[in-house]
Amino acid sequence: MASQLPRLRKPIGWAREESPFHDGEQRVQERVGVRERVEHMGRNIMRDFMPDEHREFFEDLPFLALGSAGPSGVLWASLLIGEPGFVRAPTPRSLLILAAPLPRDPLASNLLAGAPLGLLGIELVTRRRNRANGRVARVANGGFELSVEQSFGNCKQYIQSRAGTFMAPEARMLPSAESAVLSAQAMPMLARTDTAFIATGSRDAQRGGAEGIDVSHRGGRPGFIRSQVVDGATTLTLPDFAGNFMFNTFGNLEVNPRAGFLALDFKSGAVLSVTGTARVIWEGPAVESFEGAERLLEFRVDSGWIWRGVLIGWTEPQQSPHLRGTGTWGDTAPGE
């Protein structure tokens, strides 16, 4: 299948004299007081190509998390799964992904030539993770090719280590639709979740380089996601713990509130994907009430989907040691 996709020309990446961070990211870094330090770090670790170790890493993965945007700018976070080897890295600037989206996943209609994508690979057993953001070069024969424009590694913090398999639902096993008020199935699922992802986009994601779409991991102890119905829609509230200070997600939200959220429930095997808008709560009693939180992420749901039976036979997690000193919403008093 890969041989039927053409080789790519070198994509347009950010020039070395330019910052690898767009203006939203820079403003958030400035606000937190890490701008100069993070700019230096970013110029050292963020590339417009994948080093060999990243190429080998992606080729061993059984799943990817992706962020994509619809024609109107609506953002979704998605899961792509396959046997290890379903991702190939024939060159430092291209990835071949030989897998189809889950049934009815909006990703299927968002995979258009030139469309920006955020891609995150995580090896749950080892907690390794790397990003490869870019644009779709071509879609063909049940797969697509990503032209990589930004590549960098992330730390292992807050990832729960576990082993298991993924099972692609049959096309006839369609997902259940979710509305702005999440269902009785989705709410307890979120209460069990310890692994989630959020997709965000910059102001001009089509520009590429420092601009584009990101998909980021969010992890915590079960109960770290609070679900409440507020003004006719479910609002999810998550703590933001100390990280690498690049603020890819929060920098995007600084300039574009649209977001997609993906939650994995390893107990039931279900996957939940919702779209909506998000904002950062920088300070206040709610931040102070959550142990370990430096700020909060608030996500307001518009709609979504639930797929059943995708996560099969996963082991009990070994919690990240970085979760020591962090809490859950169950640790706080009602109304805080």
C-alpha positions as CSV (number, residue, x, y, z in Angstrom):
1,M,0.0,0.0,0.0
2,A,2.8,2.4,0.9
3,S,4.4,2.0,-2.6
4,Q,1.3,3.5,-4.2
5,L,1.7,6.8,-2.3
6,P,4.2,9.2,-4.0
7,R,7.4,10.4,-2.5
8,L,7.1,13.9,-1.0
9,R,9.1,17.1,-1.7
10,K,10.5,18.7,1.4
11,P,7.7,20.5,3.2
12,I,7.8,24.1,4.2
13,G,9.1,24.2,7.8
14,W,10.0,27.0,10.2
15,A,13.3,28.7,9.4
16,R,16.0,28.6,12.1
17,E,16.0,32.4,12.5
18,E,12.2,32.2,13.3
19,S,10.8,31.0,16.7
20,P,9.3,27.5,16.8
21,F,6.5,29.0,18.8
22,H,3.6,31.1,17.5
23,D,2.4,34.3,19.2
24,G,-0.2,32.5,21.4
25,E,2.4,30.2,22.8
26,Q,4.8,33.0,23.3
27,R,2.3,35.1,25.2
28,V,1.5,32.2,27.6
29,Q,5.2,31.5,28.1
30,E,5.7,35.2,28.9
31,R,2.8,35.1,31.4
32,V,4.3,32.2,33.3
33,G,7.8,33.7,33.2
34,V,9.5,31.1,31.2
35,R,9.7,32.7,27.7
36,E,13.4,33.1,27.3
37,R,14.3,29.7,28.7
38,V,11.7,27.8,26.7
39,E,12.6,29.6,23.5
40,H,16.2,28.3,23.9
41,M,14.9,24.8,24.6
42,G,12.5,24.8,21.7
43,R,15.2,25.8,19.2
44,N,17.3,22.9,20.4
45,I,14.6,20.1,20.4
46,M,12.0,21.2,17.8
47,R,12.8,20.2,14.3
48,D,11.2,20.2,10.8
49,F,12.2,16.6,10.4
50,M,12.1,13.4,12.5
51,P,15.4,12.0,13.8
52,D,16.0,8.3,13.2
53,E,15.0,7.3,16.8
54,H,11.6,9.0,16.3
55,R,11.1,7.2,13.0
56,E,11.8,3.9,14.6
57,F,9.5,4.7,17.5
58,F,6.5,5.5,15.3
59,E,6.9,2.3,13.4
60,D,6.6,0.2,16.6
61,L,3.3,1.7,17.8
62,P,-0.1,0.1,17.9
63,F,-2.0,3.4,18.1
64,L,-1.8,7.1,17.4
65,A,-3.7,10.1,18.8
66,L,-4.5,12.7,16.2
67,G,-6.0,16.2,16.1
68,S,-7.9,17.4,13.0
69,A,-10.1,20.2,11.9
70,G,-13.3,20.3,9.9
71,P,-14.0,22.8,7.1
72,S,-15.6,25.2,9.6
73,G,-12.7,24.9,12.0
74,V,-14.3,22.5,14.4
75,L,-11.6,20.4,16.1
76,W,-11.6,16.7,16.9
77,A,-9.2,14.4,18.8
78,S,-9.1,10.9,17.3
79,L,-7.6,7.4,17.8
80,L,-6.0,5.4,14.9
81,I,-5.1,1.8,15.6
82,G,-3.4,-1.1,13.9
83,E,-0.8,-3.8,14.2
84,P,2.7,-2.5,15.0
85,G,4.0,-1.4,11.6
86,F,0.8,0.3,10.5
87,V,2.9,3.5,10.7
88,R,5.9,3.8,8.5
89,A,8.5,6.5,8.3
90,P,10.2,6.2,4.8
91,T,11.9,9.6,5.1
92,P,12.7,12.0,8.0
93,R,9.9,14.2,6.7
94,S,7.1,11.8,5.9
95,L,4.9,9.3,7.8
96,L,2.7,6.8,6.1
97,I,-0.3,5.8,8.3
98,L,-2.0,2.7,6.9
99,A,-5.2,2.6,9.0
100,A,-8.8,3.9,8.6
101,P,-10.5,6.1,11.3
102,L,-13.1,4.5,13.6
103,P,-16.6,4.3,12.0
104,R,-18.2,7.7,11.7
105,D,-15.1,9.4,13.2
106,P,-15.0,13.0,11.8
107,L,-11.3,12.4,11.1
108,A,-12.4,10.5,7.9
109,S,-13.8,13.7,6.3
110,N,-11.0,15.9,7.7
111,L,-8.3,13.9,5.9
112,L,-7.9,16.1,2.8
113,A,-4.8,17.0,0.9
114,G,-3.1,20.0,2.6
115,A,-5.2,19.7,5.8
116,P,-3.2,20.3,9.0
117,L,-2.9,17.4,11.5
118,G,-1.5,17.1,15.0
119,L,-0.1,13.6,15.7
120,L,1.1,12.1,19.0
121,G,2.6,8.7,19.5
122,I,2.7,7.1,23.0
123,E,4.2,3.8,24.0
124,L,2.2,3.2,27.1
125,V,4.5,0.4,28.5
126,T,7.6,2.7,28.5
127,R,5.8,6.0,28.7
128,R,7.7,7.4,25.8
129,R,6.0,9.9,23.6
130,N,6.9,11.9,20.5
131,R,5.0,14.4,18.3
132,A,4.9,14.8,14.5
133,N,2.7,17.7,13.3
134,G,2.2,18.6,9.7
135,R,-0.2,18.5,6.8
136,V,-1.8,15.7,4.8
137,A,0.2,15.1,1.6
138,R,-2.2,12.5,0.1
139,V,-5.0,10.1,1.0
140,A,-5.1,6.7,-0.8
141,N,-6.1,3.1,-0.3
142,G,-7.2,3.2,3.3
143,G,-4.3,5.3,4.5
144,F,-2.7,8.7,4.2
145,E,0.7,10.4,4.1
146,L,1.7,13.1,6.6
147,S,4.2,15.7,5.5
148,V,6.0,16.4,8.8
149,E,6.7,20.1,9.6
150,Q,7.3,20.0,13.3
151,S,8.8,17.1,15.3
152,F,9.8,16.9,19.0
153,G,9.7,14.6,22.0
154,N,7.8,15.1,25.2
155,C,8.6,14.0,28.8
156,K,7.1,10.9,30.4
157,Q,5.2,12.7,33.1
158,Y,1.6,11.7,34.1
159,I,1.4,8.7,31.7
160,Q,0.1,5.5,33.2
161,S,2.0,2.4,32.1
162,R,-0.1,-0.5,30.9
163,A,-0.1,-3.2,28.3
164,G,-3.0,-4.5,26.1
165,T,-4.4,-4.5,22.6
166,F,-6.8,-2.4,20.4
167,M,-9.6,-3.8,18.4
168,A,-11.0,-1.9,15.4
169,P,-14.8,-2.1,15.5
170,E,-16.5,-3.6,12.5
171,A,-18.1,-1.0,10.2
172,R,-21.5,-2.2,11.1
173,M,-20.8,-1.6,14.8
174,L,-21.6,2.1,14.7
175,P,-20.9,4.4,17.6
176,S,-23.4,6.2,19.8
177,A,-23.9,9.9,19.3
178,E,-23.4,12.3,22.2
179,S,-25.0,15.7,22.5
180,A,-23.9,18.8,24.5
181,V,-25.2,17.1,27.6
182,L,-23.2,13.8,27.9
183,S,-25.1,10.5,28.3
184,A,-25.3,8.3,31.4
185,Q,-22.8,6.1,29.7
186,A,-20.2,8.8,29.1
187,M,-20.2,10.4,32.6
188,P,-19.1,7.4,34.6
189,M,-16.6,6.6,31.9
190,L,-15.0,10.0,32.4
191,A,-14.9,9.4,36.1
192,R,-12.8,6.3,35.5
193,T,-10.5,7.8,32.9
194,D,-6.8,8.2,33.7
195,T,-5.6,8.8,30.1
196,A,-7.0,11.5,27.8
197,F,-6.0,13.7,24.9
198,I,-6.9,17.2,23.8
199,A,-6.6,18.7,20.3
200,T,-6.2,22.4,19.7
201,G,-5.2,24.6,16.8
202,S,-3.5,27.9,16.3
203,R,-5.0,31.0,14.7
204,D,-3.7,30.1,11.3
205,A,-3.3,26.3,11.4
206,Q,-3.0,26.1,7.6
207,R,0.2,28.2,7.6
208,G,2.3,25.3,9.0
209,G,5.7,25.5,10.7
210,A,5.1,27.0,14.2
211,E,1.4,27.2,13.4
212,G,-0.8,24.2,13.1
213,I,-2.8,21.6,15.2
214,D,-1.5,19.9,18.3
215,V,-2.8,16.9,20.2
216,S,-1.6,16.6,23.8
217,H,-1.8,13.9,26.5
218,R,-3.6,14.6,29.7
219,G,-3.2,12.1,32.6
220,G,-4.1,11.8,36.2
221,R,-5.6,9.6,38.8
222,P,-9.1,8.3,38.1
223,G,-11.3,11.2,39.1
224,F,-9.0,13.9,37.8
225,I,-11.7,14.9,35.2
226,R,-14.8,16.7,36.7
227,S,-18.0,16.5,34.6
228,Q,-20.8,19.0,35.3
229,V,-23.8,20.2,33.4
230,V,-23.6,24.0,33.3
231,D,-26.0,26.2,31.2
232,G,-27.3,23.3,29.1
233,A,-23.9,21.6,28.3
234,T,-21.5,19.3,30.0
235,T,-18.3,21.1,31.2
236,L,-15.2,19.1,31.8
237,T,-12.6,20.5,34.2
238,L,-9.1,19.1,34.4
239,P,-6.0,20.1,36.4
240,D,-2.9,21.2,34.6
241,F,0.2,20.0,36.4
242,A,3.8,21.2,36.0
243,G,5.1,20.2,32.6
244,N,7.6,21.2,29.9
245,F,6.4,24.8,29.9
246,M,6.1,24.9,26.1
247,F,2.3,25.4,26.5
248,N,1.4,24.2,23.0
249,T,-2.2,23.5,24.1
250,F,-2.7,26.7,26.2
251,G,-0.9,28.8,23.6
252,N,-3.4,27.6,21.0
253,L,-6.3,28.3,23.3
254,E,-4.9,31.8,23.7
255,V,-5.8,32.5,20.1
256,N,-8.4,29.8,19.2
257,P,-10.9,28.4,21.8
258,R,-12.0,25.5,19.7
259,A,-10.9,22.1,20.9
260,G,-11.4,18.3,20.7
261,F,-11.2,15.9,23.6
262,L,-10.6,12.1,23.6
263,A,-10.9,9.9,26.7
264,L,-9.9,6.2,26.9
265,D,-11.7,3.9,29.3
266,F,-9.6,0.8,29.7
267,K,-12.1,-0.8,32.1
268,S,-15.1,-0.9,29.7
269,G,-13.0,-0.7,26.5
270,A,-14.8,2.4,25.3
271,V,-13.5,5.5,23.6
272,L,-15.2,8.9,23.8
273,S,-14.5,11.8,21.5
274,V,-16.1,15.1,21.9
275,T,-15.8,18.6,20.3
276,G,-16.3,21.9,21.8
277,T,-14.5,25.0,23.2
278,A,-12.0,25.3,26.0
279,R,-10.4,27.9,28.1
280,V,-7.7,28.2,30.9
281,I,-8.6,29.1,34.5
282,W,-5.3,30.6,35.6
283,E,-6.1,31.2,39.3
284,G,-8.7,31.2,42.0
285,P,-10.3,28.9,44.6
286,A,-10.9,26.0,42.2
287,V,-7.3,25.9,41.2
288,E,-6.2,26.1,44.8
289,S,-8.6,23.3,45.8
290,F,-7.0,20.7,43.5
291,E,-3.8,19.3,44.9
292,G,-0.9,19.7,42.5
293,A,-2.8,21.9,40.0
294,E,-1.0,25.0,38.7
295,R,-4.0,26.0,36.6
296,L,-7.2,24.4,35.2
297,L,-8.4,23.5,31.7
298,E,-12.2,23.8,31.2
299,F,-13.8,22.2,28.2
300,R,-17.4,22.8,27.1
301,V,-18.9,20.0,25.1
302,D,-20.9,20.6,21.9
303,S,-21.3,17.0,20.5
304,G,-19.4,13.7,20.2
305,W,-19.3,9.9,19.8
306,I,-18.7,6.8,21.9
307,W,-17.2,3.6,20.4
308,R,-17.4,0.4,22.4
309,G,-15.0,-2.6,22.5
310,V,-12.0,-0.8,21.2
311,L,-9.6,-1.4,24.2
312,I,-9.2,-5.1,24.9
313,G,-7.5,-6.9,27.7
314,W,-5.4,-4.1,29.2
315,T,-3.5,-4.7,32.4
316,E,-4.0,-2.7,35.5
317,P,-2.0,0.6,35.3
318,Q,1.2,1.4,37.0
319,Q,0.6,5.0,37.9
320,S,3.1,7.6,36.9
321,P,5.4,8.5,39.9
322,H,4.7,12.1,39.0
323,L,1.1,11.7,40.2
324,R,2.3,11.6,43.8
325,G,1.2,14.9,45.3
326,T,-1.7,15.3,42.9
327,G,-5.4,14.9,43.8
328,T,-8.8,14.2,42.3
329,W,-12.0,16.2,42.3
330,G,-13.3,13.7,44.9
331,D,-10.7,15.1,47.3
332,T,-12.4,18.5,47.3
333,A,-15.5,19.7,48.9
334,P,-18.7,20.0,46.8
335,G,-19.0,23.4,45.1
336,E,-15.3,24.2,45.2
